[in-house]
Structure formats: structure tokens, C-alpha cells
Amino acid sequence: MKRVKTNVLAGLGVMLMSAPAWAAYGNEGQVGSFLDSSANWMVTILGPGIFVIGVIMVGISLAMGDQDAMRKGGYVIGGGTLIFLSQAVVALLKRLAGGF
């Protein structure tokens, strides 16, 4: 649990330190274009591929009687959720950066 808290705090720190880059976001900005295209690529190409591979591997682990298969399945579901919600996260960060 301590490791999870440390990772969350580190991620929050990186997000707060990137505020100047988010402040430069605009309709014509390169940062905004990069973020939009990155989120689109993750959701349409990378995300589904990794999610399907993860589900297949968890299914094989369950079929073989692996004790940790359910835990791995939780990680796959959590990662898939994060990937598929990446566009919503980017939109939220854009709105938050508008306040700077």
C-alpha cells in the first residue's frame, strides 16, 4: 500500500510540474495537437491490442489453475479502463489548464 501511495504522489507531482506546458495549450499549439493525437492513438490502436492480449493471458492462466490469475485479471481490467478513459483524462486536464 505504501508503494501505491508513493506512485500516486509522484504522478501528482509530475502533473503539477507540467502546468506551464498545459498553460501553453491552445487551438494552434503543438502541445495540444500532440496530446490529442497521442490520446487518439492510445484509444484506437494501442489500447484494444494490449487489452485483448491481457485478457487472453489471464484466460490461459485461469485455465491452467494459476492462483494469481484473478489478481492479474484485476490489473488487466484496471489498465484497460485507464487506457479507454485516456481521452476523458486529457479533456479534463485541458479544462484544468484553462484556469492557469
Summary of the structure (lengths in Angstrom):
residues: 100
radius of gyration: 17.1
end to end distance: 32.9
largest distance: 53.2
contacts: 235
relative contact order: 0.13
helix: 83%
strand: 0%
